[in-house]
Amino acid sequence: MPRLSVLDQSPVRSGGTPADAIHESLELAELCDRLGYHRYWLAEHHSTPGLGGSSPEVLIGQIAARTSRIRVGAGGVMLQHYSALKVAETFRVLETLFPRRIDLGIGRAPGSDPVTARALGERGEGVASEWGTGRSSPAAAFPQQVADVIGFLRASFPDGHPYAKVTAMPSGPTVPEVWLLGSSDASAALAAHLGTAFSFAHFINEEGGGPITHAYHASFRPSPLLAAPRASVAVFVVCADTEAEAQRLARSRDLFIVRLYTGRAGRYPSIEEAEAHPYTARELLIVEHARRRTIAGAPEQVRDRLLALADAYGVDELVIVTITHDPKARRRSYERLAQVFGLGEGAS
């Protein structure tokens, strides 16, 4: 049976506030710790009205302090906005506070619109020497940035490297678990090359994920971080007592995605808002496409579809993304899923 983990995007619901979203993330994390989920990841989004998690590193510390066994991490840090040293230092602090419980998931997407990305101080700087590329585009600089983060985390730069004498503090005997996140083959190939774990974002793109993850396993190069490949798949799930109720709860996502994809991003809509919306032909196509990467149903239906997905990807961990307008329904979805997968106190 695969492990179950959580990706929380800290949704801001219609009628609620961003502060509600953050506190609901804390409550959900405490519940998932009790239920036996393996890890709890916080997403990073900026200037997005419907998603309140702009600083996962802050929430990680709060959640790790309120839980006892679940791993906690970023899913992920959008590295192009930050210096490799600062990211490494932040996660070394977290690792020092909560040893062997911290994950550093790294993403290459901006997590925002272009104007917001510029406001964040979009970097894309490599090392101006034979070790790097100088100033370049974020996409070109990303592999070097990831390598630099790992170098700082492990204090493992070779002699002669420009950063060999730079120490990411606080130093210590353990390091966070490093994951690369992606919805295409680029991050998978980099994860295999650098010897890190890899998580495919099926909830963003369901096409080609299985072959990409299998290719990661096949080309993985063992590293001091990881001796053997480790992969997961992140999938959007709504689990309810009946299939009809789950499908009804998922209608909020239909309208949220339509608005997001048509430049009208807003807070996470209620079921009533979604049912009253007059969908155009183009919007219905968006809904149909998004539903292909959604699993909504009764507990046994969801379990069977998730097991089939894990088998298709060749992974032993499923990262569950669940958003409903009602936070109680979201918590119940995770509870039903834990029950049908046989999770329990102390499970890992």
HELIX and SHEET records of a PDB file:
HELIX    1   1 PRO A   18  LEU A   35  1                                  18    
HELIX    2   2 PRO A   56  ARG A   66  1                                  11    
HELIX    3   3 LEU A   79  HIS A   81  5                                   3    
HELIX    4   4 ALA A   84  LEU A   97  1                                  14    
HELIX    5   5 PRO A  114  ALA A  119  1                                   6    
HELIX    6   6 PRO A  138  ARG A  154  1                                  17    
HELIX    7   7 ASP A  185  LEU A  194  1                                  10    
HELIX    8   8 GLY A  209  SER A  219  1                                  11    
HELIX    9   9 GLU A  243  TYR A  261  1                                  19    
HELIX   10  10 ILE A  271  ALA A  276  1                                   6    
HELIX   11  11 ALA A  281  ARG A  291  1                                  11    
HELIX   12  12 PRO A  299  TYR A  313  1                                  15    
HELIX   13  13 PRO A  327  VAL A  340  1                                  14    
SHEET    1   A 9 THR A 294  GLY A 297  0                                        
SHEET    2   A 9 ALA A 231  CYS A 239  1                                        
SHEET    3   A 9 ALA A 197  ALA A 201  1                                        
SHEET    4   A 9 GLU A 177  GLY A 182  1                                        
SHEET    5   A 9 ILE A 102  GLY A 107  1                                        
SHEET    6   A 9 ARG A  71  MET A  78  1                                        
SHEET    7   A 9 ARG A  39  LEU A  42  1                                        
SHEET    8   A 9 ARG A   3  ASP A   8  1                                        
SHEET    9   A 9 GLU A 317  VAL A 321  1                                        
END                                                                             
